[in-house]
């Protein structure tokens, strides 16, 4: 006969096994979206809710909304807003505290908007805040159980543990992404840096040679940057470079790549683009890049750009490497 303390040990062992499974699943996720899908999957497997959702804050509109939903009538919730300052999700988000509501009829903080949105009657609710880097970014909320029982404090413990693992996984993905960006992005302009430009160019040259498609490079040179730095300071020069970079980013296609190399040069790689097509882009950039930039409230400075094109085909595609700075 199994004694009571042996049941407790067995329960703890099973609980640890389940949490280890959650941790392994989250560790395999490479993107925030994948991690959250894994979290919602595990919640469904371990807590058997009728409906469960990831609720996030839309900072631009200052409102919570259903980012992802699972279970009964999930399509009725996804993308929908939650009324401001109403309901359990808003309370959990604001107070940074988890909440177990065994009976919504006895809970004054419950708001019936969820019943109207979902199309079913909420009886019991479980929710925890999702905290990333000490900031509440959302709420995970469960509504009703499939077995029609009430949510318990033990259910809360399980949900809180899953959410803690989720936050750790998301932090890891976030920091790895930040490190990866640091390795390929120019910090001043947000464009590709010279090191990553080499990789992109090698890839596009190989595609040009393999598929026989044209490839064009546009080289933009801020000719008087050195004089601007000397006369007005490096902050003025930096502002000019950022201004030009923003214009370039807004006027390229998704398949194009724009990078900064050297102090005063930019390069745009345009796959499957002939010289005459690239000339249209060149003219647009010339038109949009103003010949003056305001560096102070009433002070403007002149600048000049030199923009050249080089188009290649499969036979001479490797010539584009000559454009890269010599290491």
Secondary structure, DSSP 8 states (H G I E B T S, - for coil): ---HHHHHHHHHHHHHHHHHHHHHHHHT--SHHHHHHHHHHHHHHHH-EEEEEEEEEETTTTEEEEEEEEETTGGGTTT-B--TT-HHHHHHHHHT--EEES-GGG-TT--THHHHHHSS----EEEEEEEETTEEEEEEEEEEETTS----HHHHHHHHHHHHHHHHHHHHHHHHHHHHHHHHB-TTTSSB-HHHHHHHHHHHHHHHHHHT--EEEEEEEETTHHHHHHHH-HHHHHHHHHHHHHHHHHTS-TT-EEEEETTTEEEEEEET--HHHHHHHHHHHHHHS-SEEEEETTEEEE--EEEEEEEE-TTTGGGGGGGS---
